[in-house]
């Protein structure tokens, strides 16, 4: 029994070592088995074009796997991303502040945010379930009542 426990504990320690090897950038653990161009997209605020731009600035091949990056390359990426771009919490906070400003000044877009309706001019008669759930908030939206017998 004691031998089984030791083998289990050793296995758990090896798993934790593997987790420590996964690269962390801006507080996010990026997957190590993907190409670095794709792995950077796991960070909120970095998409395909910004990922390519960052890798070009850091002089890192976009085909390199995240696990193959050297510690110096990781450090270069960290300093470049955290120093030059708004990502994660800072970006989310800015977006929320922009929405709050729209609500406070009472503009059309702010009112749509308050009511939970589509903001960018989409129709609401039949679609917009994503924004408002299955709630009927406009006059023509949803099913029409069944015709009454005459």
N, C-alpha and C positions, 0 to 999 in steps of 0.2 A: 504494500500500500504506500509506504514511504517513497519507494522508487518511482511509482506512478505519479506521485505528487511532484517529485523533483523534475521528472521529464515534462510534466504539465507546466511547471513554473518556468523552466528553461525555454519552453516553446512560447510562453507568454512574453518573456523578456525579449526574445528574438522578434516577435511581432511588434513590440513597442520600439525596438531599434529601427525596424523598417519604417514605422510612422515618423520617427525623428528624421529620417533621411529625405522624406518628402519635402520639396522646397516650399517655403512660406514667403509670400510677398504681400505686404500691406495687411498682415494679419489673416490672410487667406491661404489655406493649404492647397496648392495647385496640384493636379494629378501628375504623377511622375511618368506614367506610361504613355502619355500623349506628346505630340510635337509641341514645342514651346509656343509656336504661333497659336495653336488651339488652346493650350493650357492657360495662357494669359487671359483668355476671354472669360474664365471663371471669376475674374475680378470684376465687380460691378463698376461699370463706367468704361471698360475697355472692350471694344468690339473688333471686328476684323481689320478695319483700316488703321485704327490706332495701334493695334497689336503689331502690324507690319511696320508702322512708323517707328515704334519703340525699338523693335529689333534692328532696324536699319541704323538708328542712332547709336545703339549699343554695339554694333558690328558683330551680331550673333546670327548664325544661319537659322532661318525659320524652320528648317527640317530637323534640327537637333531635338532630341527627346529631352524632356525636363529632367529626367534622372541623370543624364549625361553631362549636365552643365557643371562647370567647375565652380568652386566657392567664390572665385573672383568675378565670374560672369554673373552669378546670382546677386552678388553685392552691387555690381554695376546696374543690373535691372532694378534692384530695390531703390537705390538712390535716384535713378532716373524717373521711375514711376512715382515714388512718394514725393519727390521734390518738384516735379514739373506738372503733374496732372491732378485734377480733382477726381478722386475715386472713393468708393465705398461710402463711409459715413458722412464725409464732407459733401459729396455730391448729392446723396439722399437728402441731407439737411437743406441744401440749396434749393432742390426741387420742391420740397415741402414749404419752404419760405416763399417761393414764387407763387405756389397755389394759395397760400394764406394771404398773400398780398392781393391777388385777384379777388378773393372772397371779401377782403376788407374794403376794397374800393367799390365793390358792388357792380363790377362790369358784367357783361353778358356771360363770359367764360367763367367768372367766379360764381355767378348764380347757378350755372349748369353744374358746377362742381358741388355746390351746396345741395342741390336737388338730386344729385346722383344720376344725372342724365348725360348723354354723350356731349362732349365739349366741342368737337371739331366739325360740326355741321352734318353729322350722319343723320339719316332718317330714323324716326322713332316709331313709326306706325307699325312696322312688323319686326324690325331687328332691335338691336341694342340690349339683348339679354345679358351680355357679358357685363355691362356696366351696372345695370339695375336689377339683375336677377330676374325672376319670373313675376315681377310686380307690374301692374298696369297703371302707369302714371300719366299717360296722355290719352286724349279722348278717343282716338281711333286705334289705339294699339291693342293687339291681341285678337281674340275670337269675337265674332259677332254673335249676338244671342240667336237662338234657333227661331225660325219663322213661326209665328203663332198661327194655329189653324183657323181658317175662315169659315 
